[in-house]
């Protein structure tokens, strides 16, 4: 079953909260992982690995650097689903 953008956003917000303690309602599509949410590269890799498991997608390392906002990640995950 494919996840909707809203489900991916909610799930990503939970993963970010688990990793960083950032409130889930602070995670929005237009937020930058580094500038707005202050997520470092190590935390980002953990979030990516957990997102791959949660949403059953593969996010190649070379793609991670292109995912600068939460919206970028949501779009990538939605499009990467089977």
C-alpha positions in Angstrom: 0.0 0.0 0.0 1.4 3.4 -1.0 1.6 6.2 1.5 0.0 9.6 0.8 2.0 12.8 1.1 0.2 13.5 4.3 1.1 10.1 5.8 4.7 10.5 4.7 4.9 14.0 6.3 3.4 12.7 9.5 5.7 9.7 9.6 8.7 11.8 8.8 7.8 14.2 11.6 7.7 11.3 14.0 11.1 10.0 12.9 12.5 13.5 13.2 11.0 13.9 16.7 12.4 10.5 17.7 15.9 11.4 16.5 16.1 15.1 17.5 13.3 15.9 19.9 11.9 18.5 17.5 8.1 18.8 18.0 6.2 17.0 15.2 4.1 20.1 14.6 7.3 22.1 13.8 8.0 19.8 10.8 6.4 21.3 7.7 7.0 20.9 4.0 8.7 24.2 3.6 11.2 23.6 6.5 14.9 23.1 5.7 16.5 20.2 7.5 19.6 22.2 8.2 18.6 25.8 8.3 15.1 25.6 10.0 15.3 22.3 11.9 19.0 22.3 12.7 19.5 18.7 11.8 23.1 17.6 11.4 24.4 15.1 8.9 24.6 12.2 11.4 21.0 12.7 12.5 19.9 13.1 8.9 21.5 9.7 8.0 19.7 8.1 10.9 16.4 9.7 9.8 17.0 8.5 6.2 17.7 4.9 7.3 14.6 4.9 9.5 12.5 6.4 6.7 13.7 3.7 4.3 12.5 1.1 6.7 9.2 2.8 7.6 8.2 3.6 4.0 9.9 0.6 2.4 11.8 2.8 -0.1 15.5 3.1 -1.0 17.0 6.6 -0.7 20.5 6.5 -2.3 23.2 8.4 -0.5 23.7 10.6 -3.5 20.1 11.7 -3.3 20.2 12.6 0.3 22.2 15.8 -0.4 19.4 16.9 -2.7 16.7 16.6 0.0 17.1 20.0 1.6 13.6 20.5 2.8 11.0 18.3 4.4 8.9 18.7 1.2 11.8 17.4 -0.9 12.0 14.3 1.2 8.2 13.8 1.2 8.1 14.1 -2.6 11.1 11.7 -3.0 9.5 9.1 -0.7 6.1 9.3 -2.4 7.6 8.9 -5.8 10.0 6.1 -4.8 7.2 3.8 -3.6 6.7 0.6 -5.5 
